Every structure is written in C-alpha cells, then in structure tokens.
C-alpha cells in the first residue's frame, strides 16, 4: 500500500518553530489562523510556486511543511475558492507536528 500524496503548506520558519514547541500547527495562511479561516490552506507541489507568489512575496525565512494526509485525524478537502476554480487542499483542523514528514527551506 502506498501512502497518499503529500500536501504542502508554506509558512514562516518562526511560526513552524513555535508549532513544534506546542505540538500542533494552527496557522491557515499568512496572517490568518485556523480559527479565523476555518481550515489550513495547503497546496500541491504544482500549486506551491503560485501560492508563494500570491501570498508570500518578499517574505524571508520561509519553509515548506510536507504533510502526510494519512497522519492527520481531521478531514482534508480539495476545494476551489470560486465555482469552477482550481481546487486546493484544505485541512479542517490543527496539523500535528507528527504529520509533518519533512520541512524544506523555500527560496
């Protein structure tokens, strides 16, 4: 059995370090929490460069969290911002640090 395709989340290194200390990651996107947004925005590998350009232009010290969906105990739904739009993975709850299988620097 193969594991599901990882989903990716771009964030500031300091936010990831704080999450590691807490045990869960709860930022949805730049400047917005899971509680404010209702889910955590993620991307596929192909979507990540566009996400970075749209939301993190000029932000330094970014990392990509590589999340294994099979290690989550909350739903992951692929949804579009508007009908017929591109679908992005959304995580409907906190991401436990154990579900993050890799962390890569983003340039």
Phi and psi in degrees as a GROMACS rama.xvg file:
@    title "Ramachandran Plot"
@    xaxis  label "Phi"
@    yaxis  label "Psi"
@TYPE xy
-97.1585  149.811  UNK-2
-79.4704  156.605  UNK-3
-63.9983  158.398  UNK-4
-61.4512  129.981  UNK-5
-61.9657  151.257  UNK-6
-110.801  156.995  UNK-7
-120.723  145.693  UNK-8
-135.269  126.691  UNK-9
-94.2389  133.323  UNK-10
-154.873  170.528  UNK-11
-78.9981  139.513  UNK-12
-54.4938  -40.6411  UNK-13
-62.8185  -35.7481  UNK-14
-69.0374  -38.1753  UNK-15
-66.9184  -41.7344  UNK-16
-61.4931  -40.9928  UNK-17
-64.5914  -39.5329  UNK-18
-64.76  -39.5827  UNK-19
-59.6799  -39.1707  UNK-20
-67.882  -34.6036  UNK-21
-81.3372  -31.0895  UNK-22
102.322  -12.4871  UNK-23
-141.416  150.768  UNK-24
-105.908  130.704  UNK-25
-136.532  24.5284  UNK-26
-93.5377  135.705  UNK-27
-83.4889  -51.7749  UNK-28
-157.832  -177.154  UNK-29
-56.1935  117.495  UNK-30
77.3225  5.77  UNK-31
-131.914  132.505  UNK-32
-89.9317  166.638  UNK-33
-55.7674  -42.7157  UNK-34
-63.474  -36.8705  UNK-35
-73.4088  -38.3539  UNK-36
-94.2403  -30.6918  UNK-37
95.726  -12.8067  UNK-38
-161.462  168.726  UNK-39
-103.178  122.96  UNK-40
-69.0238  131.143  UNK-41
-132.115  176.413  UNK-42
-140.461  161.675  UNK-43
-86.2193  170.928  UNK-44
-57.7545  -41.4977  UNK-45
-68.3174  -31.0727  UNK-46
-82.2979  -21.0581  UNK-47
-57.2199  -44.904  UNK-48
-59.3126  -37.9923  UNK-49
-69.5217  -38.342  UNK-50
-61.6  -45.5353  UNK-51
-60.541  -44.6466  UNK-52
-65.703  -37.2508  UNK-53
-76.6762  -35.4521  UNK-54
-118.954  -15.5083  UNK-55
-128.082  20.6807  UNK-56
-56.6311  125.47  UNK-57
82.4214  -3.67804  UNK-58
-85.5997  130.398  UNK-59
-99.3345  164.957  UNK-60
61.9872  48.2267  UNK-61
-93.3712  151.239  UNK-62
-131.287  154.644  UNK-63
-105.969  121.184  UNK-64
-87.8648  124.015  UNK-65
-97.5117  111.824  UNK-66
-107.137  130.004  UNK-67
-89.6087  108.922  UNK-68
-58.3265  -26.9313  UNK-69
-70.5506  -13.7703  UNK-70
-95.1081  3.28942  UNK-71
-92.749  146.377  UNK-72
-110.596  21.7546  UNK-73
-128.809  159.294  UNK-74
-68.4401  147.513  UNK-75
-117.464  123.526  UNK-76
-123.094  137.294  UNK-77
-92.3323  117.123  UNK-78
-137.888  151.977  UNK-79
-102.248  148.235  UNK-80
-67.1469  -31.8448  UNK-81
-138.204  153.537  UNK-82
-53.347  131.855  UNK-83
82.3951  -3.26543  UNK-84
-80.8774  176.013  UNK-85
-66.4946  136.478  UNK-86
-91.5097  132.587  UNK-87
-117.143  149.052  UNK-88
-74.2397  132.258  UNK-89
-121.806  129.893  UNK-90
-99.3281  119.065  UNK-91
-92.1471  58.0843  UNK-92
160.853  178.106  UNK-93
-64.3604  150.816  UNK-94
-99.8523  114.7  UNK-95
-66.5653  144.084  UNK-96
-59.3241  -27.4184  UNK-97
-67.6816  -16.9372  UNK-98
-84.1508  -12.8607  UNK-99
-87.6525  107.304  UNK-100
-91.2669  -11.8529  UNK-101
-160.925  153.867  UNK-102
-133.692  122.742  UNK-103
-120.739  142.148  UNK-104
-68.2955  144.356  UNK-105
-115.342  124.992  UNK-106
